[in-house]
Amino acid sequence: MCSSVNPKPDGVGMDERLVQTDRELLGDVLTSQEAWNNLVALCDRFGSRFGGTEAEKGARDYLLDKMVTYGLDNPHPEEFSYTGWARGSASLEILSPVTQELPCISLIYTGSCDVEGELVYVGHGTPADFESMRDQIPGRIVMVSAWSPSYFWRRLHRGEKLARATALGAKGFLWMRWEGGLLPETGAANFNGAAEIPCIGLAREHGEFLNRLARSGPVRVRLRTVNQIRPGSLSWNVVGDLAGTTWPEEVIIVGAHFDGHDISQGAIDDGSGAVIVLEIARVLARYRHHLGRSLRFVCFSLEEFGLIGSYAYAKAHRDEAERFKFMLNLDSAGYGTDGAGIQLTGDRTELVQPFRAAARSIGQDLVIDNGLVTTSDHFPFFLEGVPCGSYMRMGPAPGAGGTGLRGWGHTAADTLDKVSPATLRSVSALLARFVLRLSNLPEWPARGQTQDEIIRILDDYRLSEVLKMENRYPF
């Protein structure tokens, strides 16, 4: 005999109250302009929110005011110190076989330098690329593409490529954007401190011009940069809570960085993530009586300087790490839901099926799987043993700009017109419902990892060596 009772959604113990909450929540988010209005304010009123600027302070106060308006518990800024940096000028001059100046920009933490030398191109900068050219690098200026090639098994970050070039004796570093469009790409040349050698970004088209010249013989270039390193600078993370009703001592963190690069508005990376954090907070505050676990919303600063805000937060709250059941990072979340998923950081197989079940219960087939990215705000939590992951593109998705590798991020083109109100609404609705399910899982399926377990995972991904080269290995 068939039962007339509707079954509960797979794996999450949903009851009719939450089904009704779902309907109301969706109606709220999908008819609201709040997330879009917040992004317009962050981009048009405060520009890039770059660390050390008045715009950063204005954005901090704006985010804090919104958390107060939305009724979060104890909204507050948390101050920390760091090594600041201010952009000046940069030039890249070809001395031979032709004389010409190419447009370029300094990478963050490049100081004031004037060097010249012969150019050597190290391709995509895989470990094998550097090893095969180790005799050609000392005393020369290295150029490397920004691409992580699909034939290599993990992402190759700018910091790793720079560290390999520096270790082999390069005297300068050119970061060639892989996507076209005459857009030099910026980024940090170090983590919270001055770079050892001058580092500049240049467009794909200008890098390829240098490569064509090099096919006919040696190319000699001169790099000149004038920038300020500012020790003892101050910045702030912005934090607010919603208390759970069943397991209030257990906390799920939802976070994103609100700073962008000083050459653009940082609309996608990561103004979009910051306003989605706010929107999840706004809508779930209205249904706080349905939260099982507590939620903490954090807008981090200085991610673009090397995860400085999230490192500071994870360190300051180390004594709470056992309470943190999961940290969900929303870096560049405004690209949309096509090809989206959650990459669980490290070895978190025990979360795969519960998270997939939570996604299915809201009618989403999110990709949920393990991976390890060391260069976004979830990573400092991983180092503290906290289960964590990132909402990110887990497969192909159209419309990112260029080849879809980085899209417009870290370039002057990361502007408000690249994001739509509809996209912000769809991602906010998806993640608000998903986080509501996570807060109500009957039993949390993951524990904190020990230092030995974290080291083993880093070794398995062959990242211990990379972190040591970047001076980021904490053990």
C-alpha positions as CSV (number, residue, x, y, z in Angstrom):
1,M,0.0,0.0,0.0
2,C,1.4,3.4,-1.0
3,S,1.7,6.1,1.7
4,S,0.0,9.4,1.0
5,V,2.6,11.2,3.1
6,N,5.2,13.2,1.1
7,P,8.7,12.0,2.0
8,K,11.2,14.3,3.5
9,P,13.9,15.6,1.1
10,D,16.9,13.4,0.9
11,G,19.2,13.4,3.9
12,V,18.4,16.7,5.6
13,G,15.4,16.0,7.8
14,M,13.4,18.9,6.2
15,D,9.9,19.4,7.7
16,E,7.0,21.3,6.3
17,R,7.9,24.5,8.3
18,L,11.2,24.8,6.3
19,V,9.4,24.0,3.0
20,Q,7.2,27.0,3.7
21,T,10.2,29.1,4.7
22,D,11.8,28.1,1.4
23,R,8.9,29.6,-0.5
24,E,9.0,32.9,1.5
25,L,12.8,33.1,1.3
26,L,12.8,32.6,-2.5
27,G,10.1,35.3,-2.9
28,D,12.1,37.7,-0.8
29,V,15.4,37.2,-2.6
30,L,14.1,36.9,-6.1
31,T,12.0,40.1,-5.9
32,S,14.7,42.2,-4.1
33,Q,17.2,44.7,-5.5
34,E,19.1,44.8,-2.2
35,A,22.1,42.8,-3.3
36,W,22.4,44.8,-6.5
37,N,22.0,48.1,-4.7
38,N,24.8,47.0,-2.3
39,L,27.1,46.2,-5.2
40,V,26.4,49.5,-6.9
41,A,27.3,51.3,-3.7
42,L,30.5,49.3,-3.1
43,C,31.7,49.8,-6.7
44,D,30.4,53.3,-7.5
45,R,30.8,55.0,-4.1
46,F,34.0,53.2,-2.9
47,G,35.7,52.0,-6.0
48,S,38.2,49.2,-5.4
49,R,38.1,49.3,-1.6
50,F,41.8,48.7,-1.8
51,G,43.7,48.3,1.4
52,G,45.1,51.5,3.0
53,T,42.6,53.9,1.2
54,E,39.8,56.0,2.5
55,A,37.5,54.0,0.2
56,E,38.4,50.8,2.2
57,K,37.3,52.6,5.4
58,G,34.1,53.8,3.7
59,A,33.3,50.3,2.6
60,R,34.0,48.9,6.1
61,D,31.5,51.3,7.6
62,Y,28.9,50.6,4.8
63,L,29.1,46.8,5.4
64,L,28.9,47.3,9.2
65,D,25.8,49.6,8.8
66,K,24.1,47.0,6.7
67,M,24.7,44.2,9.2
68,V,23.2,46.5,11.9
69,T,20.2,47.3,9.6
70,Y,19.6,43.6,8.9
71,G,19.5,42.8,12.6
72,L,22.6,40.6,12.9
73,D,23.9,39.9,16.4
74,N,26.9,41.9,17.5
75,P,28.0,43.4,14.2
76,H,31.5,44.8,14.6
77,P,34.9,45.5,12.9
78,E,38.0,43.5,14.0
79,E,41.2,45.4,13.5
80,F,44.6,44.0,12.6
81,S,47.9,45.3,11.4
82,Y,49.8,44.5,8.1
83,T,52.4,45.7,5.7
84,G,50.7,48.2,3.4
85,W,51.5,49.1,-0.1
86,A,50.7,52.0,-2.4
87,R,51.0,52.0,-6.2
88,G,53.3,54.5,-7.9
89,S,54.7,54.2,-11.4
90,A,56.0,51.3,-13.5
91,S,57.7,51.1,-16.9
92,L,59.0,48.3,-19.1
93,E,61.4,49.5,-21.8
94,I,62.8,47.3,-24.6
95,L,66.5,48.3,-25.0
96,S,67.4,45.9,-27.8
97,P,66.9,44.7,-30.6
98,V,64.4,47.6,-30.8
99,T,63.7,50.4,-28.5
100,Q,60.2,50.7,-27.3
101,E,58.2,51.2,-24.1
102,L,55.4,48.8,-23.3
103,P,52.4,49.4,-20.9
104,C,52.7,47.6,-17.6
105,I,51.7,47.7,-14.0
106,S,53.5,46.8,-10.7
107,L,52.4,43.8,-8.8
108,I,51.5,44.4,-5.1
109,Y,54.5,44.6,-2.8
110,T,56.9,45.5,-5.6
111,G,59.0,48.3,-4.2
112,S,61.1,50.9,-6.0
113,C,63.5,49.3,-8.4
114,D,65.5,49.9,-11.5
115,V,67.0,46.8,-13.2
116,E,67.9,45.7,-16.7
117,G,68.8,42.4,-18.2
118,E,68.2,39.8,-20.8
119,L,64.7,38.4,-21.1
120,V,64.0,34.7,-20.8
121,Y,60.5,33.2,-21.3
122,V,59.7,30.2,-19.1
123,G,56.3,29.4,-20.7
124,H,53.5,28.5,-18.4
125,G,55.9,28.1,-15.5
126,T,55.4,24.4,-14.5
127,P,58.1,22.9,-12.3
128,A,59.4,21.1,-15.4
129,D,59.6,24.4,-17.3
130,F,61.7,26.0,-14.6
131,E,63.9,22.9,-14.1
132,S,64.6,22.6,-17.8
133,M,65.7,26.2,-18.0
134,R,67.4,26.6,-14.6
135,D,70.8,27.4,-16.3
136,Q,69.3,30.2,-18.3
137,I,67.5,32.1,-15.5
138,P,70.2,33.4,-13.1
139,G,70.8,37.1,-13.7
140,R,68.0,37.4,-16.2
141,I,64.5,38.8,-16.2
142,V,61.9,36.0,-16.3
143,M,58.6,36.2,-18.2
144,V,56.0,33.6,-17.5
145,S,52.4,33.2,-18.6
146,A,49.5,33.5,-16.0
147,W,47.9,30.3,-17.3
148,S,47.7,27.0,-15.3
149,P,47.8,24.6,-18.2
150,S,45.2,21.8,-18.3
151,Y,47.8,19.1,-18.8
152,F,49.2,19.9,-15.3
153,W,47.4,18.3,-12.5
154,R,46.9,21.3,-10.2
155,R,46.6,25.0,-10.3
156,L,49.9,27.0,-10.6
157,H,49.6,30.3,-8.8
158,R,51.6,33.4,-9.5
159,G,53.3,33.1,-6.1
160,E,54.7,29.7,-6.9
161,K,56.0,30.8,-10.3
162,L,57.6,33.9,-8.8
163,A,59.1,31.9,-6.0
164,R,60.7,29.4,-8.4
165,A,62.1,32.3,-10.5
166,T,63.5,34.0,-7.5
167,A,65.1,30.9,-6.1
168,L,66.9,30.3,-9.4
169,G,68.4,33.8,-9.4
170,A,66.1,35.9,-11.6
171,K,66.5,39.6,-11.2
172,G,63.0,40.6,-12.4
173,F,59.6,39.0,-13.1
174,L,57.1,39.7,-15.9
175,W,53.6,38.3,-15.3
176,M,52.0,37.9,-18.8
177,R,48.2,37.6,-18.8
178,W,47.1,34.6,-20.8
179,E,43.8,36.0,-21.9
180,G,43.8,38.7,-24.6
181,G,42.3,42.2,-24.6
182,L,45.3,44.4,-23.9
183,L,44.7,44.0,-20.2
184,P,47.8,43.8,-17.9
185,E,46.9,41.7,-14.9
186,T,47.8,42.6,-11.3
187,G,48.1,40.5,-8.1
188,A,50.3,40.2,-5.1
189,A,54.0,39.5,-5.6
190,N,54.4,38.4,-2.0
191,F,52.4,37.6,1.1
192,N,52.3,40.6,3.5
193,G,55.8,41.9,2.8
194,A,58.1,43.4,0.1
195,A,59.0,41.3,-2.9
196,E,62.6,40.4,-3.4
197,I,62.7,41.3,-7.1
198,P,60.7,43.8,-9.2
199,C,57.5,42.2,-10.5
200,I,55.2,43.7,-13.2
201,G,52.1,42.6,-15.1
202,L,51.7,43.0,-18.8
203,A,49.1,42.2,-21.4
204,R,49.2,39.0,-23.5
205,E,49.7,40.9,-26.7
206,H,52.8,42.7,-25.4
207,G,54.2,39.5,-24.0
208,E,53.8,37.8,-27.3
209,F,55.5,40.7,-29.0
210,L,58.5,40.2,-26.7
211,N,58.4,36.5,-27.5
212,R,58.5,37.2,-31.3
213,L,61.5,39.4,-30.8
214,A,63.3,36.7,-28.8
215,R,63.0,34.2,-31.6
216,S,65.4,36.3,-33.6
217,G,68.0,36.8,-30.8
218,P,68.5,38.2,-27.3
219,V,66.0,40.7,-26.0
220,R,67.2,43.2,-23.4
221,V,64.7,45.1,-21.2
222,R,64.7,47.6,-18.3
223,L,62.2,47.6,-15.5
224,R,61.6,50.6,-13.3
225,T,59.1,50.8,-10.5
226,V,58.3,53.4,-7.9
227,N,56.0,52.2,-5.1
228,Q,55.6,52.6,-1.4
229,I,55.9,49.8,1.2
230,R,54.1,50.9,4.4
231,P,54.8,48.7,7.5
232,G,52.4,49.0,10.4
233,S,49.2,49.7,8.4
234,L,45.8,48.9,9.9
235,S,42.8,47.2,8.3
236,W,39.5,45.5,9.4
237,N,37.3,42.5,8.9
238,V,33.6,43.1,9.4
239,V,31.7,40.5,11.4
240,G,28.1,39.7,12.4
241,D,26.3,36.6,13.8
242,L,22.9,34.9,13.8
243,A,22.4,32.6,16.8
244,G,21.2,29.1,16.2
245,T,18.3,27.6,18.2
246,T,19.3,23.9,18.5
247,W,23.1,23.9,18.5
248,P,24.0,27.5,19.1
249,E,27.5,26.7,20.2
250,E,28.2,25.2,16.7
251,V,29.1,27.8,14.0
252,I,29.0,27.9,10.2
253,I,31.0,30.8,8.8
254,V,30.0,32.4,5.5
255,G,32.7,34.8,4.2
256,A,34.0,36.7,1.3
257,H,36.6,39.5,0.8
258,F,35.3,43.0,0.2
259,D,38.6,44.5,-1.2
260,G,39.5,44.6,-4.9
261,H,42.5,45.7,-6.8
262,D,43.2,49.4,-7.0
263,I,43.1,49.4,-10.9
264,S,39.4,48.5,-11.0
265,Q,36.1,48.4,-9.1
266,G,36.6,44.7,-8.2
267,A,32.9,44.1,-9.0
268,I,33.2,40.3,-9.6
269,D,36.3,39.8,-7.5
270,D,35.1,40.2,-4.9
271,G,32.4,42.8,-4.5
272,S,29.9,40.2,-5.7
273,G,30.9,37.8,-3.0
274,A,30.7,40.4,-0.3
275,V,27.2,41.5,-1.3
276,I,26.0,37.8,-1.5
277,V,27.3,37.3,2.0
278,L,25.2,40.3,3.1
279,E,22.2,39.1,1.2
280,I,22.3,35.6,2.8
281,A,22.6,37.3,6.2
282,R,19.7,39.7,5.4
283,V,17.3,37.0,4.4
284,L,18.2,34.4,7.0
285,A,17.9,37.0,9.7
286,R,14.2,37.0,9.0
287,Y,14.1,33.2,9.5
288,R,16.6,33.0,12.4
289,H,14.1,30.9,14.4
290,H,14.7,28.1,11.8
291,L,18.5,28.0,12.2
292,G,19.8,25.0,14.0
293,R,23.4,26.1,14.1
294,S,24.7,29.6,14.5
295,L,25.9,31.5,11.4
296,R,28.7,33.9,11.3
297,F,29.1,36.3,8.4
298,V,32.6,37.8,7.8
299,C,33.6,40.3,5.1
300,F,37.4,40.0,5.0
301,S,39.8,42.7,3.9
302,L,43.1,42.4,2.1
303,E,42.6,39.1,0.4
304,E,44.3,40.6,-2.6
305,F,47.4,41.4,-0.5
306,G,47.8,37.7,0.3
307,L,44.7,36.6,2.4
308,I,45.9,38.9,5.2
309,G,42.4,39.5,6.6
310,S,41.4,35.9,6.8
311,Y,44.8,34.9,8.2
312,A,44.3,37.5,10.9
313,Y,40.8,36.3,11.6
314,A,41.7,32.6,11.8
315,K,44.6,33.4,14.1
316,A,42.6,35.7,16.4
317,H,39.8,33.1,16.8
318,R,42.0,30.0,17.1
319,D,40.5,29.2,20.5
320,E,37.1,29.0,18.8
321,A,38.2,26.6,16.0
322,E,36.5,23.6,17.5
323,R,33.2,25.5,17.3
324,F,33.6,26.3,13.6
325,K,31.9,23.4,11.8
326,F,32.4,24.7,8.3
327,M,33.7,27.8,6.6
328,L,32.1,28.6,3.2
329,N,34.1,31.0,1.0
330,L,32.4,33.1,-1.7
331,D,35.3,34.4,-3.8
332,S,34.0,35.9,-7.1
333,A,30.6,34.3,-6.5
334,G,28.9,36.7,-8.8
335,Y,29.8,34.8,-12.0
336,G,26.6,32.8,-11.5
337,T,25.4,29.2,-11.1
338,D,26.4,27.6,-14.4
339,G,29.0,25.0,-13.7
340,A,29.0,25.9,-10.0
341,G,29.8,23.7,-7.1
342,I,31.6,23.6,-3.8
343,Q,35.2,22.5,-3.6
344,L,35.8,21.0,-0.2
345,T,39.3,21.8,0.9
346,G,41.7,18.9,1.3
347,D,40.4,15.5,2.3
348,R,36.7,16.0,3.3
349,T,35.1,13.0,1.7
350,E,32.8,12.6,4.7
351,L,31.0,15.9,3.7
352,V,30.5,15.0,0.0
353,Q,27.3,13.0,0.3
354,P,25.6,15.1,3.1
355,F,26.3,18.3,1.0
356,R,25.1,16.7,-2.2
357,A,21.9,15.6,-0.4
358,A,21.4,19.2,0.9
359,A,21.8,20.5,-2.6
360,R,19.3,18.0,-4.0
361,S,16.8,18.9,-1.4
362,I,16.6,22.4,-2.9
363,G,16.5,21.1,-6.5
364,Q,20.2,21.8,-7.3
365,D,22.7,19.4,-8.7
366,L,25.8,21.1,-7.3
367,V,29.1,19.5,-7.9
368,I,30.6,18.7,-4.5
369,D,34.1,17.2,-4.4
370,N,37.5,17.5,-2.8
371,G,40.3,19.8,-4.0
372,L,42.9,22.2,-2.5
373,V,43.4,25.9,-3.5
374,T,45.8,27.7,-1.2
375,T,45.1,31.3,-2.5
376,S,41.7,32.3,-1.2
377,D,40.1,33.1,2.2
378,H,39.2,29.5,3.1
379,F,42.8,28.4,3.3
380,P,43.8,30.0,6.7
381,F,40.8,28.1,8.2
382,F,42.1,24.8,6.6
383,L,45.4,25.4,8.3
384,E,43.6,25.7,11.6
385,G,41.9,22.3,11.0
386,V,38.4,23.8,10.3
387,P,36.4,22.0,7.6
388,C,36.0,24.5,4.7
389,G,35.4,25.0,1.1
390,S,34.6,27.4,-1.7
391,Y,31.6,28.1,-3.9
392,M,33.3,28.2,-7.3
393,R,33.2,27.2,-10.9
394,M,33.7,23.4,-11.0
395,G,33.2,23.1,-14.7
396,P,32.9,25.1,-17.9
397,A,30.7,28.1,-17.9
398,P,30.1,30.7,-20.6
399,G,30.3,34.5,-20.3
400,A,33.4,34.9,-18.1
401,G,35.3,37.0,-20.7
402,G,38.4,36.0,-22.6
403,T,38.9,32.3,-22.4
404,G,37.1,31.9,-19.1
405,L,40.3,31.1,-17.1
406,R,40.3,34.2,-14.9
407,G,37.8,36.2,-16.8
408,W,38.0,39.9,-16.0
409,G,39.5,39.5,-12.5
410,H,42.7,41.4,-11.5
411,T,42.3,43.7,-14.5
412,A,40.9,47.2,-15.1
413,A,37.9,45.5,-16.7
414,D,36.5,44.0,-13.5
415,T,33.7,46.6,-13.4
416,L,30.0,46.7,-12.4
417,D,28.7,46.0,-15.9
418,K,30.1,42.5,-15.7
419,V,27.6,41.5,-13.0
420,S,23.8,41.4,-13.3
421,P,21.1,41.8,-10.6
422,A,19.6,38.5,-11.8
423,T,22.8,36.6,-11.2
424,L,23.2,38.1,-7.7
425,R,19.7,37.0,-6.9
426,S,20.1,33.5,-8.2
427,V,23.3,32.8,-6.3
428,S,22.0,34.4,-3.1
429,A,18.8,32.3,-3.2
430,L,20.8,29.1,-3.9
431,L,23.3,29.6,-1.1
432,A,20.8,31.0,1.5
433,R,18.7,27.8,1.1
434,F,21.8,25.6,1.1
435,V,23.3,27.2,4.3
436,L,19.9,26.9,6.0
437,R,20.1,23.1,5.3
438,L,23.6,22.9,6.6
439,S,22.6,24.6,9.8
440,N,19.9,21.9,10.3
441,L,21.9,18.8,9.5
442,P,20.9,16.4,12.4
443,E,24.5,15.5,13.2
444,W,27.5,17.4,11.8
445,P,29.5,14.8,9.7
446,A,33.0,16.3,10.0
447,R,35.5,17.0,12.8
448,G,38.5,19.3,12.9
449,Q,41.7,17.9,11.5
450,T,45.0,17.6,13.4
451,Q,48.2,19.3,12.4
452,D,49.6,15.9,11.3
453,E,46.5,15.3,9.1
454,I,46.9,18.8,7.5
455,I,50.6,18.2,6.8
456,R,49.7,14.9,5.2
457,I,47.1,16.5,2.9
458,L,49.6,19.2,1.9
459,D,52.2,16.6,1.1
460,D,49.6,14.5,-0.9
461,Y,48.9,17.6,-3.0
462,R,52.7,18.3,-3.2
463,L,52.0,21.8,-1.8
464,S,54.3,21.7,1.2
465,E,57.2,22.5,-1.0
466,V,55.3,25.3,-2.7
467,L,54.2,26.9,0.6
468,K,57.8,26.8,1.9
469,M,59.1,28.5,-1.3
470,E,56.4,31.2,-0.8
471,N,57.4,31.5,2.9
472,R,53.8,30.5,3.9
473,Y,54.5,27.1,5.4
474,P,53.2,27.4,9.0
475,F,54.5,24.2,10.6
